[in-house]
Amino acid sequence: MIKWNEETVVKANIEKVWSLFMDKNIHKMMDKVEDHVLIEKQENEVGAKHRQSYREGKRVETYIVETLAYEDRPDKKHKQVSFVLGRAFEITFSFTLHRIDDNHTKFIYDGQNKGVNFVGRAMMKLGSDKSNNKVVHEFMEKVNREALKL
């Protein structure tokens, strides 16, 4: 199992940063996501489900993303989602934002990726922590960059 818990301060208002995690910005934040369609409830509700397609090279995987937690207060924002990728990996992650002041937001990106069957567990053992950490840090940097554009 791979776990991560990283945080940074984004030089932007909490509402602007939060908007990056809304459905309308999914393609901006996750460029390998080709399709993201709400199929159950509303995007701002626990239990919301989206059918999502993700491209990795020539291969496209489609899966269901479920919202496990959702909180939208003026001083704190939180969203946790989970999905199973390729019938091999269960991925759960969350975005938590804390208002520091009008122009600064603490961003916490927390999650885990675990193998759900023999193939998934074997592939997890072959993967490197360095590669996973790179992906996490690149995403956090992207949040910082995109927030500054808003």
N, C-alpha and C positions, 0 to 999 in steps of 0.2 A: 504494500500500500504506500502511496505517495501522499504526503500531507504538506500543506503550506499555510502560512499565516504571516502576511506581510502588511506593513502599513506605511503610509507616506502622508505628507501634507500637500494638498493641492491648492494652488493660489487662485481660487475661484469660490464663488458663492455656492453654498450647499445645494440650492435649487438648480443651478446650472450643472453642477456635477451630477446630480440625481437624474437630470434629463438624459444624460448619456446612456443610462441603463433602461430607458423606455423602449418599447417595441419599435417606434419610428426611427431609432438610431442604431438598431442591432447591426445593420450592414456596415455602418461607419466604425463601430467598435470591434466587430468580429467579421473581418473581411472574407473569411472562408465559409461563413454561413450564406448559403444560396437562397434558402427559403425559410420563412419564419411566420407561421400562420396560427393565430389564436383559434383553438377548437373547443374550448370549454371555459366557462366563466369569463371574467374580465382580467386584463393584465395586472391590475392592482389588487387582486384577491388571492388569498391562500387557496390552493386547489386549482388555480388556473393551469390550463394545459395548452402547450403549443406544439405543433408538428414542425420539426426543424430539419433541414437538410444541410449537410456540411460536406464540403469538397476537400479531399486530401489527394492532390495529384489528379489522376483520372477517375478516382473512385469517389462516389457520392454515398454517404450514409444518411438515412432518414430515421429519426427517433422521436420520442415524445419527451418534452421538457415539462416538468411539473414544478410549480411554485410551492415551496414548503413553508415559507415564512415571508411576511410582507408587513412593513411598518413605514409609515410616512408621517412623521411629526416635523415641526419646524426645526428642531434641534438635532434630530436623529432620523436617519433613513436606513432601512435594512431590507434586503431581498435575498432569499436563499432558494436555489433551484437544484433539481436533481434529474439525471437521465442515465440511461444505459446505452452505451455506444458499442455497436457491432456485436451485441450479445456477449461481450467479453469484459467490458469495463463499466463500473458504476461510478459516475462522477457527480459529486455534490460540491457546490461552492456558494459563497455568499459575498455580497458587497455591503459594507456597512459604512455609513457616512455620519460624522459628528461635526456639528457646526462649531467652529472655533471663534470666528467673528464674521462680519459681512463679506470678507474677501478671502477667507481661508477655511478649508474643510479637511478634517482628518479622514482619510480613505483607508479602510481595512479590507483586504482581499484574503479570504480564508477558504480552504477547501481540501478535498481529498479525492483521490482516484484509486479505486481498488479493483482488482481482478475478481470477476464473479464466477469464473469457471477455470478449469485447468489451463486452457490456452491464455486467458487473461492474466492469471497469476504468473505463468511462465514469462509472458511478455513484460510484466512489471519488473521481474527480477533482472531481465536483460536491459531494461531502460536505465538511464543514468540520472542521478539527482541533479547533476550539472545542467543537463538538457531541460529538465522540468523547471528548475530555478530560472533558467534563461527565459522560458515561455512566460512564467509568472511576472518577472521583472519587465519584460517587453510590454506585457499588457498594462502594467501599472504606469509605465512611461507613456503609453498611448493615451490612457485616461488623463494624465497631466497635460499632454499636448492638445488633445481635443477640448479639454476644459478651457484652455487659454484662448481657443478660437471662438468660443461662445460670447 
